[in-house]
Amino acid sequence: MAAPTHQPLGIHHKRIGDTIVTAINDGMFQGAFSMLANLPENEATAMHEASFRAVPPRLAVNCFLVRTGDRLALVDAGCGVAFGADLGRLADVLAAMGVAAGDIGTVLATHLHPDHIGGLIDGAGAALFPNAELVVHPADHAFWSDEATLAGATTDQDKGFVTLARSAIAAYGDRIRLMASGEALPGISIVPEPGHTPGHSGWMIASGNESLLIWGDIVHMPGIQFKMPGVGMGFDIDGAAAIASRQRIMDMTATDRTMVAGMHLDFPCFGHVARASEGYAFVPEVWTPSV
């Protein structure tokens, strides 16, 4: 029998009260320390080497299936075909779980970057979830829809980001719901975290006495940004606001002992934020055989 060359599909279930949240790994992509803001590359390299992390860095891409009552919702939809063959595994994972695209009633977007909404559309720009409404913060919808955003895109990458966001907005059209506060579904509330994009948001899931904040892109590089929350990303739309949101959310979740999950946290990506002598630390949830 040939030796395996790839991991099995990334699926991890977590019960939050009566709600089941399934973390889905959409793949990983090769990053670079040049993506960081406010930290020299040699310092970032040293931090990764000291913590036995890959150099250059590799970033996980995660999304989440939420089962609440008789509803199925996604929080983000991964990359689709936007980032190449090593990503875009959401469709295969859903199929392995027996979930059809038509079963998804709601997609809760953290923001409209391609590694979060690429999986909403096919290569021709058609919606892949025919019965789902797309819920997004109005500031993100307005930013990516604005002709000035497209006009201001100076690189092919930036133009691709805008074009893909606009394609997703067009594909879901009258099935888009804009919300800046409140519950999108019973027990699932939006948590604005502006900066990375104007409408970047987390989704707080509460059931019984338990809660989980799926915080989107509060952290891209866990080996650096927990210890140094003042380190941003070069593609943050508003770097100062992104840092302020990161510090606020880390302080809140550490104080309240709220479980978190993130799109770029190491899979299976559930855990807690703890205060440390320098900044914060991430304490991963211990794996258990039962949900």
N, C-alpha and C positions, 0 to 999 in steps of 0.2 A: 504494500500500500504506500502510495506516495506521501511524503511528508507535507503537512499543511503549509500553505504560504500566506493565508489570510485568516483573520479572526472571523468567528461566526458573526451573524448580524447582531448589532448592538441594541439590546432591549433590556430595560431594567424597570421594574414596577415598584411604586411606592404608594402606600395607602395614607391618605390624609382624611381622617374621619371616615365618611362614607364615600369619599371620592378616590378613584384610582388614577394616579398620574404615572404614565409610562414615559421614561426618558428613551429617546431614539437617537442613536448616533448616525448622523448623515454622512460621516466620513471625517477625514482630516486633511488639512492642506499645509504646505510648506510656507512658513512665514519668514520674516526677517526682522532683526532688531532695529532696522531703519524705519520700521513702522511705528516705533515708539517716539513719543515726544518727551522732552525734559529729562532724558537719561542717555548718557554717552554709550555707544555700542560696546565699548570694552567693559564697562560696568555691568551691562545687561548680560554679556557673555559670561563674566565671572559669576554672577548670581545663578545662572542656569547650570554652569559646570559644578558649582558648589552643591546644588540640590539635585544633581544627577539627571538633569533634564537635557533634552536634545539641543544641540547647537549645529546648525541654525534651529530656531524654534519651530515646533509643529503645533498647530491650533486645531483642537476638536471643533466640530460643528454639530450641535445638538438641537433637536426640537422635541416636542412633547405632545403625547396623546392624552387627553383628559376625559375620563368617563365619570359623568355626574348625573345621577338618576338614569333616565333613558336617553341622555344626550351624549354625543361624541363631539369633542372639539379638539382642534390642534392649536398649540401655541407655536407659531412660525412653521415654516414648511421646508426648511433646508435650502440647498443650492440648486436642485434640479440639474439641468445640463450646463449651468452657468460656469462651473469651475472645473470641469473635466471629469474623467472617468473614476477618480478616486473618491468622488463625492456624489451626492444625489441618491442616497440609498433609501430615502423615506418610502418610496413606492414599494420597494421590495420588502421592507420591514412590515408595512401595513398589510401587504398580501400574505406574508408569513403568519400574521396575527389573525387573519380572516376578516380584515377590515377593508371594505370596498370604498373607493373614492366617494361614491354616492352616499355612504353612511355618515360622512362628516357634515355636521350641520353648521359649524362655526369655525372660522380661523381667526384667532386672536393674534394680531401682529404686534411684535415689540417695536418694530420699525421697518422701513422699506428698503433696506440694503439687500443686495442680491443673494447673500448667503442665508437670508431669512425668508425671502419670498420667491426665490428662483423656482422652488418646487411647486408653486401655485399654478404655473403655466407650462405648456409644452413648447417645443421649439418653434412652433408657428404662432405662439402668443395666445393660444386658447386656454380657457380655464380648465384645470384638471380636477377640480372638485365641483361638480355640477350643481349641487344642492346647498353649498356653503355660502353664508354671508361672510364677508371680510370686515373685521372690526379693527379700526386703526385710529390713532389720535389725529384730530383735525390738523394740528400743526405739521405733522409728517405728510399728510395728504396734500396740504396746501403747498408745502415746500417742493415736493417732487413733481407736482402738477404745474408749477409756475414756469412759464416760458423763460424767465430770467435765470432759473436754475440750469436749464439746458444751455442757454446762451453763455453762462459763466463757466461751463465745464471745459477745461482747457486741455485735458489729456484724453486719450482713448479710453482709459479705465474710468475716468469720471463720467465721460459721455455714456459708457456702457451701464454704469450704475443708474444714471438718470433714465436712460431708455428702458431698462428692465423694470424699474419702478413704475414708469408710465404705462408700460405694457400690462403689468399686473392690475393697475388701476382701471385700465380700459377693459380688461377681460372680465372683471367682477362688476363693473359698471353700477347698475342699480341695486346690486347686492352688497354694496359697501355701506357700513354703518360707522359714522364718526362719533367718537366719544372721548371726552377729556376727564371724566370723573364718573364714579358710580359702578354698578354691577353690569357686566355684559351678559352674564348668565348667573343664575342663583349661586351665590357663594364664590363668584369669580369677579374680582374688582380690578380696575386699571389703577396703576401706580405711576404717575408721570415722573420720568427721570431724564429731563432734557439735557442736551449738550452733545452727546454722540451724534444724534440727529435732533432736529427741533422738537419732534414728538416722540422721541425714544421713551418707551414705557415698559414697566414690569407688569406682571399679572399676579395678584395675590389670591391664592386659593385657600378658603377657610371652610372647615366642616367640623362640627362638634367643637372640641377644645384644641384642634390642631390647625396649623396653617403652614403654607409654603409660599415663598415669593420666587416666582420664576422671573429673574431680574434682567433677562436679555443680555446686553453687552456691557454691563457694569465692569466686568473684567474680561480682557482678551488673553492676557498672559498671566496665569495664576502664579507662576514662579517669581513674578516681579510685583504685580500691582496690589496684592494683599499686603505685602511688606511695605510697599511704597505707593500708597493710593494717589499721590500727587503726580504719578507718571501717567501721561495720557497717550492717545494714539494720534498719529499724524493726520488721519482722516476724520477725526472728530470735527463736526461742523462748528461747534463752539467749544474750544478746548477748556476754557476756564469753567464753563457751566458743566461740562462733563466731569471734571475733577470734583466740583462741588457736589454733584449728584452722587458720585462714587463715595465720597466721604460721608455724605448724609445717609446713604443706604447702608453702608457698612456699620456706621454708628448705630443706626436704628435696629438692624438685625442682630448685632452683637448685644445690644441692650435688652431687646425683647426676646432673645434666644429663638428667633424665627428661623426655621429651616429655609435654605435657599437652594436654587438650582440655576444654572446659567448655560447659555448657548456655547460658550467657549471654555467652560470648566472641564477638567479632565473627566471623561466618562467613567462611571455612571452619573457623576455631576450633582448628587445630592449631598448636602452637608451643612455645617454651621460656620458662622464667622466668629472668631474669638479675638479678643484684644491680645496683643503681644508687646514685648519690650520695644519693638520697632513696628509701628503700624498695626497690622492685623495678621491673622493666620486663618487658613481654611482647614476645618476639621471634617474630613469626609465621613459620610454616614457609613457605618459598618454594614457589610452585606449580610443578609439573613435569607434563609431558604423560603420563608413565607412572606407574602405581601403585607 
